Amino acid sequence: MADPWRNRARRAVETRLRDGLRTGENRPHYVVCGQNDLVVHLVNALLAESVRVTVIIPPRRAPDGADVRAIRGVRVLVAERLDEETFRSAGLAGAYGLALMHQDDVGNIHAALCAQAVEPQLRLVLRMFNTGLGNSVRPLFADCAVLSDASMAAPTFVAAALGEPTPTHFRFRARTLVVARRKEVRPEHVVCGLADTSDPGHLRLLPPDKAQADLVLAEASGQPPGTEVAARRIIRARRRQRRPSAVLWRAVRSFATRKIGIATLAVLAVIVVFGALLAHPEEGISVWQAVYVAMVTTISGADPDPGKAAPEQVMQVVLNLAGLALIPLITAAVVDGMVNARLALDDGRLRSPREGHVVVIGLGNVGTRVMGQLNDLGIEVVVIDKDPDARGAALARRLHVPLIVGDGAREEILEAASVATCQALVVVSTDDVTNLQAALNGRAINNDLRVVLRLSDGDFADRIQKAFNMNISRSVSYLAAPSFAAALLNREVIATIPIDRHALLVAEVLVATGSPLVGRALADIDQTTGVRVIGLTPAGQVMLDWSPPHEQRLGPGDRLVVVVRRAALSALLKQAGPPIDDPEPPTLPSQSRFPTAGPG
């Protein structure tokens, strides 16, 4: 008998079976690798599909991170490395799919190659920050999808920073659809009502009365997306605020330190006052001429004249003394300004106060994407990170974006970034405590500040948003999980629409022969909670009907295009599939069973 501990020196493996989970059960099997918030959301989405899930996690995890072992109904394998032996222990042979969710692009590619050796026809989903690298290696695998949670979430943070509801737009069947406010599009361009956001405390997704939805899915009409419109509006406003006099005053203020500036102004004031006292209008010496003579006397000196009156001699002496002080002060101001500018460039500090810009805290995966997209839109950005060599630091320097190295939760760092006059504060570091502290300190500096806050815990984020009246709070993992789940399940998900802390999916659903949906009218499906039919491709046809009549009945082979909530999509797919042996097939959610708001 083989020694079960023969690999203990190299790998610690722990297998846990819970809730009567049977490895030989005839259900699709999926393997997920990683231990983070995104993995937790992905596993929960997979379990909702009644599939078997095995999760491979490292032996060490972040103390404040999510623990996938707390999820009921999964098999957990703890392993040091993702190699062929680990994948065989996880039962990867014969599995339907594998999701590699570590934040290590090269490590994920290596693991994918090992997995392919175990199961060549495996469905692979790679989490990659560098999607270009991921797309380059896709041809190495039979069935592979490359996704970036940072790329998915960043546009949402950018839109929130600019005060837009959501940035989603996508193209399908020769039509480009965008998410917009109802008042911004013509009625004939509206395809579907998405949400009623009139009450910030009670968001209603896919309301029964479609006319109540102020956020809609509409056909693009040649107008730029709302995010671009908002960016252009901000840029125009900033240009109007940049009057030449204000720009000149800020340049003078930032040139030298406060003490040198005060000393220089004091000496100049002495010269002007004493020069004005030398004016004798009755002798033809005006105030301007007197000040002019005083300035020349101060800079170049003057010959003593014993014949002058005592007051004039005193003023001449004072002016000469002022001249002795003025030249060094001017020299000091020039040198100080040059040194300060050089130090600001080296340390990443702002050389002058800013206004109308966006401050981004955290230059990780998401923060780097947010900074880049804001810069592409022409929005002035200031970034803050503790690490001078953070992932996005090189990009910030290449784009000439000011990078302040320091703790973004400290008030002095926020003040150095001119948070008091910024357009929005986007806090997207991976530390919830730092993010919350930075958001609260930002609000203390500017009570009207728009805050876009990243928090990993959804319930905590909801409570913070209500308690502190934060403008927005978003979980990157929650926003990205539906796309990862759809890719792993090989679903026909066309787009994901994030709305506040919720997500809607645009999906294409095939009606199978013998499906319970055969013979049902489109109106029956459209009236269920969480489902809206926006298109139909009849069986045997290629053209998609974007406005099918509600009384039309479904037949085998028809393809529905729906806007659907995540929970309702699972039920709809089961209804649309072929008959199963279960005596009670799942039914679509009714209006009475599901509320109109809530996550998923």
C-alpha positions in Angstrom: 0.0 0.0 0.0 1.3 3.4 -0.9 2.3 5.7 1.9 -0.4 8.5 2.0 2.2 10.9 3.4 4.9 10.3 0.8 4.5 13.8 -0.6 4.2 15.6 2.7 7.7 17.1 2.4 6.8 18.8 -0.9 3.0 19.4 -0.7 0.4 19.5 2.0 -2.9 18.1 0.6 -6.2 18.2 2.4 -9.4 16.8 1.0 -12.7 17.6 2.6 -16.1 16.2 1.5 -19.1 17.9 3.0 -22.9 17.6 2.9 -22.8 14.1 1.4 -20.9 15.2 -1.7 -20.1 12.1 -3.7 -17.2 12.1 -6.2 -18.8 9.6 -8.4 -22.0 11.5 -8.7 -23.2 12.0 -12.3 -23.1 15.8 -12.3 -20.8 18.2 -14.2 -17.5 18.7 -12.4 -15.6 22.0 -12.3 -12.3 22.9 -10.7 -11.4 26.3 -9.4 -8.0 27.4 -8.2 -7.5 30.3 -5.9 -8.4 31.8 -2.5 -9.8 35.3 -2.8 -13.1 37.1 -3.0 -13.5 36.5 -6.7 -13.2 32.7 -6.1 -15.9 32.9 -3.4 -18.3 34.6 -5.7 -17.5 32.3 -8.6 -18.0 29.1 -6.5 -21.3 30.4 -5.2 -22.4 31.0 -8.7 -21.4 27.5 -9.8 -23.1 25.9 -6.8 -26.3 27.6 -7.9 -26.1 25.6 -11.1 -26.2 22.3 -9.2 -22.7 21.2 -10.3 -19.9 19.6 -8.4 -17.1 22.0 -7.5 -13.6 21.3 -6.3 -11.5 24.2 -5.1 -7.7 24.1 -4.9 -6.3 26.6 -2.5 -2.8 27.5 -1.2 -1.9 26.5 2.4 -1.6 30.2 3.4 -4.2 32.9 2.9 -4.5 36.6 3.7 -5.9 37.0 7.3 -8.6 39.4 6.2 -9.4 37.6 2.9 -12.4 35.5 2.1 -12.2 31.8 3.1 -13.7 29.5 0.4 -13.6 26.6 3.0 -16.6 28.2 4.7 -18.8 27.4 1.7 -20.9 24.4 2.1 -21.1 21.7 -0.6 -17.6 22.0 -2.1 -14.6 19.8 -2.1 -11.4 21.6 -0.9 -7.9 20.6 -1.8 -5.0 22.4 -0.2 -1.8 22.2 -2.3 1.5 24.0 -2.5 1.8 23.8 -6.3 -0.5 23.6 -9.3 1.1 20.7 -11.1 -0.2 17.5 -12.9 -0.2 15.5 -9.7 -2.3 18.1 -7.9 -4.8 18.3 -10.8 -5.1 14.5 -10.8 -5.8 14.5 -7.1 -8.5 17.1 -7.7 -10.2 14.8 -10.3 -9.5 17.1 -13.2 -9.6 14.2 -15.7 -13.1 14.2 -17.1 -13.9 17.6 -15.6 -15.9 20.1 -17.6 -13.9 23.1 -16.8 -11.0 24.7 -14.9 -10.8 28.3 -13.6 -7.3 29.6 -12.7 -8.0 32.6 -10.5 -4.6 33.5 -8.9 -3.2 37.0 -9.4 -0.1 35.6 -11.2 -0.3 35.7 -15.0 2.8 33.5 -15.6 1.8 31.1 -12.8 -1.7 30.7 -14.4 -0.3 30.0 -17.8 2.0 27.3 -16.3 -0.9 25.8 -14.4 -3.0 25.8 -17.6 -0.3 23.8 -19.5 -0.1 21.3 -16.6 -3.9 20.9 -16.7 -3.9 20.4 -20.4 -1.6 17.4 -20.0 -4.2 15.9 -17.6 -7.3 16.7 -19.6 -6.6 17.9 -23.2 -10.2 18.9 -24.0 -10.7 20.9 -20.9 -12.6 24.2 -20.8 -10.1 26.7 -19.4 -10.7 30.2 -17.9 -7.6 32.2 -17.1 -7.7 35.3 -14.9 -5.0 37.6 -16.4 -4.1 41.2 -15.8 -2.1 41.4 -19.0 -4.9 40.3 -21.4 -2.6 40.8 -24.4 -0.3 38.1 -23.0 -3.3 35.9 -22.3 -4.7 36.2 -25.8 -1.3 35.4 -27.3 -1.2 32.1 -25.5 -4.8 31.1 -26.2 -3.9 29.2 -29.4 -2.0 26.8 -27.1 -5.2 25.4 -25.7 -8.2 23.7 -27.3 -10.8 25.7 -25.4 -9.7 28.8 -23.5 -11.1 32.1 -22.3 -9.0 34.9 -21.0 -10.7 37.4 -18.7 -9.5 40.3 -16.5 -11.6 41.3 -13.5 -9.7 44.6 -13.4 -10.7 45.4 -17.1 -14.3 44.5 -16.3 -14.6 46.6 -13.1 -12.5 49.6 -14.1 -15.1 51.2 -16.5 -17.6 51.0 -13.7 -15.4 52.9 -11.3 -14.6 55.5 -14.1 -18.2 56.0 -14.8 -19.0 56.4 -11.1 -16.2 59.0 -10.7 -17.7 61.0 -13.5 -21.2 60.8 -12.1 -22.5 58.4 -14.8 -24.7 55.4 -14.0 -22.8 52.7 -15.9 -20.4 52.6 -18.9 -21.8 49.5 -20.5 -22.1 49.3 -24.3 -21.8 46.2 -26.5 -22.4 45.2 -30.1 -24.6 42.2 -31.0 -26.1 41.1 -34.4 -25.1 44.4 -36.2 -26.6 46.5 -33.5 -24.8 48.5 -30.8 -26.6 48.8 -27.5 -25.8 51.2 -24.7 -26.9 51.8 -21.2 -28.2 55.4 -20.7 -30.7 57.5 -18.8 -34.1 57.5 -20.4 -34.1 61.3 -20.7 -30.9 61.1 -22.8 -32.3 58.9 -25.6 -35.2 59.1 -27.9 -38.2 56.9 -27.0 -38.0 54.9 -30.2 -34.4 53.9 -29.4 -35.3 52.3 -26.0 -35.0 48.5 -26.1 -35.6 47.6 -22.5 -36.0 49.3 -19.1 -33.3 48.2 -16.7 -33.8 49.9 -13.4 -35.7 52.5 -11.4 -33.0 54.6 -9.6 -35.3 57.4 -8.5 -35.0 56.2 -4.8 -31.3 55.9 -4.0 -32.1 53.7 -1.0 -34.3 51.3 -2.9 -33.0 50.4 -6.3 -35.5 48.3 -8.4 -34.0 46.2 -11.2 -36.3 45.3 -14.2 -39.4 46.9 -12.6 -42.7 45.4 -13.7 -43.8 48.7 -15.1 -41.2 49.3 -17.8 -42.1 53.0 -18.0 -40.8 53.5 -14.4 -37.3 52.5 -15.4 -35.2 55.7 -15.7 -32.1 53.6 -16.7 -32.6 51.9 -20.0 -30.9 49.8 -22.6 -31.1 51.6 -25.9 -29.9 51.4 -29.4 -26.9 53.6 -30.1 -27.8 56.6 -32.2 -24.3 58.0 -33.1 -23.9 59.9 -29.9 -20.8 59.2 -27.7 -21.3 57.1 -24.6 -22.3 58.9 -21.4 -18.8 58.5 -19.9 -17.2 60.4 -22.8 -19.9 63.1 -22.6 -19.3 63.5 -18.8 -15.5 63.7 -19.4 -15.9 66.3 -22.1 -18.1 68.4 -19.8 -15.6 68.2 -17.0 -12.7 69.2 -19.3 -14.7 72.2 -20.6 -15.5 73.3 -17.0 -11.9 73.0 -16.0 -10.8 75.1 -18.9 -13.3 77.8 -18.0 -12.0 77.8 -14.4 -8.4 78.2 -15.5 -8.4 82.0 -16.0 -4.9 83.4 -16.8 -4.8 85.5 -13.6 -5.6 82.4 -11.5 -3.0 80.3 -13.3 -0.4 83.0 -12.8 -1.2 83.4 -9.1 -1.0 79.6 -8.5 2.4 79.6 -10.3 3.7 82.4 -8.2 2.4 80.8 -5.0 4.0 77.4 -5.8 7.3 78.9 -6.9 8.9 79.4 -3.4 8.2 78.6 0.2 5.9 80.7 2.3 8.6 82.2 4.5 10.7 83.4 1.6 7.7 84.7 -0.2 6.6 86.8 2.9 10.1 88.2 3.4 10.4 89.2 -0.2 6.9 90.9 -0.2 7.9 92.7 3.1 11.1 94.1 1.6 9.2 95.2 -1.6 6.5 96.9 0.6 9.2 98.8 2.5 10.7 100.0 -0.8 7.3 101.1 -2.2 6.2 102.9 0.9 9.4 104.8 1.5 9.7 105.5 -2.2 6.2 107.0 -2.2 7.2 109.2 0.8 9.9 110.8 -1.4 7.3 112.1 -3.8 7.1 115.9 -4.1 4.3 116.8 -6.6 5.1 120.6 -6.1 8.6 119.9 -7.4 7.3 117.8 -10.3 8.2 114.4 -8.7 5.1 112.2 -8.9 4.5 109.1 -6.8 5.4 106.8 -9.7 8.7 108.7 -10.3 9.5 108.6 -6.6 9.0 104.8 -6.5 11.0 104.4 -9.7 13.9 106.3 -8.2 13.6 104.3 -5.0 13.8 101.0 -6.8 16.8 102.1 -8.8 18.5 103.4 -5.7 17.7 100.2 -3.8 19.2 97.9 -6.5 22.2 100.0 -7.7 22.8 102.2 -4.6 23.2 106.0 -4.4 25.9 108.5 -3.4 25.4 110.1 0.0 24.3 113.7 0.0 24.9 115.5 3.4 22.9 118.4 2.2 19.6 116.4 2.2 17.1 116.8 5.0 17.4 114.3 7.8 14.2 112.4 6.9 15.4 111.9 3.3 18.8 110.6 4.6 17.0 108.1 6.9 14.9 106.9 4.0 17.9 106.6 1.8 19.7 104.5 4.4 16.6 102.2 4.8 16.4 101.8 1.0 20.0 100.8 0.7 19.5 98.3 3.5 16.5 97.0 1.7 18.5 96.7 -1.4 21.1 94.6 0.5 18.2 92.2 1.5 16.3 92.2 -1.8 18.9 90.7 -4.1 19.6 87.6 -1.8 15.9 87.1 -1.3 15.3 87.1 -5.1 18.1 84.7 -5.5 16.8 82.5 -2.7 13.3 82.5 -4.2 14.7 81.4 -7.6 16.8 78.6 -6.1 14.1 77.5 -3.8 11.6 77.3 -6.6 13.9 75.2 -8.7 14.8 72.9 -5.9 11.1 72.4 -5.0 10.2 71.6 -8.6 13.0 69.1 -8.7 11.9 67.4 -5.4 8.3 67.4 -6.6 9.3 65.5 -9.7 11.4 63.0 -7.8 8.9 62.5 -4.9 5.8 62.6 -7.1 4.4 65.6 -5.2 2.2 68.1 -7.0 4.1 71.1 -8.1 1.0 73.3 -7.8 -2.5 72.8 -6.4 -5.0 71.2 -8.7 -8.8 71.4 -9.1 -11.4 69.5 -11.1 -9.1 66.4 -11.2 -9.7 62.8 -10.0 -7.7 61.3 -7.2 -7.1 57.6 -7.4 -5.8 55.7 -4.3 -4.2 52.3 -5.0 -2.2 51.4 -8.1 -2.9 47.7 -8.2 -4.8 45.9 -11.0 -7.9 48.0 -10.8 -6.3 51.3 -9.9 -4.0 51.1 -12.9 -6.9 50.4 -15.3 -8.9 53.3 -13.8 -6.0 55.7 -14.1 -5.3 54.7 -17.7 -9.0 55.1 -18.7 -9.4 58.4 -17.0 -6.2 59.7 -18.7 -7.5 58.4 -22.1 -10.7 60.4 -21.6 -8.6 63.6 -21.0 -9.4 63.8 -17.3 -6.5 65.1 -15.1 -5.5 62.4 -12.6 -3.5 62.3 -9.4 -2.6 58.9 -8.0 -1.5 57.8 -4.5 0.2 54.5 -3.4 2.4 53.4 -0.6 4.7 51.5 -2.9 6.8 53.6 -5.3 7.2 50.4 -7.4 3.5 49.5 -7.5 2.1 47.7 -10.6 0.9 51.0 -12.1 3.8 53.2 -11.1 5.7 52.8 -14.3 2.5 53.6 -16.4 1.9 56.7 -14.2 5.4 58.0 -14.9 5.0 57.2 -18.6 1.7 59.1 -18.8 3.2 62.0 -16.7 0.5 61.4 -14.0 1.6 62.8 -10.6 2.3 59.9 -8.2 2.3 60.7 -4.5 4.0 57.9 -2.5 2.4 57.6 0.9 -0.5 56.3 2.9 -3.7 57.5 1.2 -5.6 57.2 4.4 -3.7 60.1 6.0 -5.1 63.6 5.8 -1.8 65.3 4.9 -1.4 63.0 1.9 -5.0 63.7 0.7 -4.4 67.4 1.1 -1.2 67.1 -0.9 -3.3 65.6 -3.7 -5.6 68.6 -3.6 -8.6 66.5 -2.5 -10.4 69.6 -1.3 -10.8 70.8 -5.0 -10.9 67.5 -6.8 -13.8 66.1 -8.9 -13.9 62.7 -7.3 -11.9 60.4 -5.0 -11.6 56.8 -6.2 -10.3 54.5 -3.5 -9.5 51.1 -5.0 -6.6 49.6 -2.9 -7.0 46.0 -1.7 -7.2 46.9 2.0 -10.8 47.6 3.1 -9.6 49.4 6.3 -7.3 51.8 4.4 -10.1 52.4 1.8 -12.7 53.3 4.4 -10.3 55.5 6.3 -9.3 57.3 3.2 -12.9 57.8 2.2 -13.9 59.2 5.6 -10.8 61.5 5.7 -11.6 62.7 2.2 -15.1 63.6 3.3 -13.7 65.4 6.3 -11.7 67.6 3.9 -14.5 68.1 1.4 -18.0 67.2 2.7 -19.4 67.3 -0.9 -16.8 65.0 -2.3 -17.9 62.3 -4.6 -16.4 59.1 -3.3 -16.1 55.8 -5.2 -15.2 53.2 -2.7 -14.0 49.7 -3.2 -15.0 47.2 -0.4 -14.8 43.5 -0.7 -17.7 42.6 1.6 -21.0 43.3 -0.1 -23.1 43.6 3.1 -20.5 45.8 4.7 -20.4 48.0 1.7 -24.1 48.5 1.7 -24.1 49.5 5.3 -21.2 51.9 4.9 -23.0 53.5 1.9 -26.1 54.1 3.9 -24.4 55.1 7.2 -21.9 57.6 5.8 -23.8 58.6 2.6 -21.1 57.5 0.3 -21.8 58.1 -3.3 -20.9 54.7 -4.4 -19.3 51.5 -3.2 -18.4 48.6 -5.4 -17.0 45.1 -5.1 -14.7 44.2 -8.0 -15.2 40.5 -7.4 -19.0 40.8 -7.4 -18.9 42.8 -10.6 -16.6 40.3 -12.4 -17.9 37.0 -11.0 -20.9 36.7 -13.5 -18.6 36.9 -16.5 -16.2 34.3 -15.1 -19.0 31.9 -14.2 -20.6 32.3 -17.7 -17.2 31.7 -19.4 -16.6 28.6 -17.3 -20.0 27.2 -17.9 -19.6 28.1 -21.6 -22.8 30.1 -21.5 -24.0 32.4 -24.3 -23.6 35.5 -22.2 -23.4 38.5 -24.4 -22.7 41.2 -21.9 -22.7 42.0 -18.1 -24.4 45.2 -17.0 -23.3 46.4 -13.6 -25.9 48.7 -11.8 -24.8 50.0 -8.4 -24.0 46.8 -6.5 -26.0 44.5 -8.8 -25.4 42.9 -12.1 -27.7 42.1 -15.1 -26.8 39.7 -17.8 -27.6 39.9 -21.5 -27.8 36.3 -22.7 -28.9 34.2 -25.6 -31.0 31.1 -24.6 -31.7 28.1 -26.9 -35.1 26.5 -26.5 -34.5 22.7 -26.7 -36.9 20.1 -28.1 -39.3 19.0 -25.3 -38.5 22.0 -23.2 -41.3 23.3 -20.9 -41.0 26.6 -22.7 -42.2 25.2 -26.0 -45.7 26.5 -26.7 -45.5 29.3 -24.1 -46.0 32.9 -25.2 -43.2 35.5 -24.9 -45.4 37.5 -22.6 -45.4 34.7 -20.1 -41.6 34.8 -19.9 -41.3 38.6 -20.1 -43.6 38.9 -17.1 -41.5 36.8 -14.8 -39.3 38.6 -12.2 -35.8 39.1 -13.4 -36.3 38.3 -17.1 -36.9 40.7 -20.0 -37.1 39.4 -23.6 -35.5 41.8 -26.1 -35.1 39.6 -29.2 -36.0 36.3 -30.8 -34.4 34.3 -33.6 -37.0 31.7 -34.8 -35.7 28.2 -35.5 -34.1 27.8 -38.9 -33.7 31.6 -39.4 -30.7 33.8 -39.1 -32.2 37.3 -38.7 -32.9 38.4 -35.1 -36.2 40.0 -34.5 -35.6 42.8 -32.0 -39.3 43.5 -31.5 -41.1 40.1 -31.5 -44.9 40.2 -30.7 -45.6 39.3 -27.1 -48.3 36.8 -28.2 -45.8 34.8 -30.3 -45.3 31.3 -28.9 -42.0 29.6 -28.7 -41.0 26.5 -30.6 -38.1 24.1 -30.5 -34.9 25.6 -31.8 -35.9 29.2 -31.1 -33.3 31.5 -29.6 -34.2 34.1 -27.0 -32.1 37.2 -26.3 -32.9 38.3 -22.7 -31.8 40.8 -20.1 -31.9 38.7 -17.0 -30.8 38.7 -13.4 -28.2 36.1 -12.4 -30.5 34.0 -10.3 -33.3 34.0 -12.9 -30.9 33.0 -15.7 -30.2 29.6 -14.0 -34.0 28.9 -13.8 -34.5 30.0 -17.4 -31.8 27.8 -18.8 -33.2 24.8 -17.0 -36.6 25.5 -18.3 -35.2 26.0 -21.8 -33.2 22.8 -21.7 -34.4 19.2 -22.6 -36.6 17.3 -20.2 -34.8 15.7 -17.3 -35.6 12.7 -15.1 -36.4 15.0 -12.1 -40.2 14.6 -11.4 -40.4 18.3 -10.5 -38.4 20.4 -13.1 -37.5 23.9 -11.9 -39.9 26.7 -12.7 -39.2 30.2 -13.6 -39.4 32.6 -10.7 -42.8 34.3 -10.3 -43.5 37.8 -9.3 -44.5 36.7 -5.7 -41.4 34.6 -5.0 -38.6 37.0 -5.8 -38.3 40.7 -4.7 -37.5 43.4 -7.1 -34.2 44.4 -5.5 -31.3 42.6 -4.0 -27.9 41.3 -5.2 -27.8 38.9 -8.2 
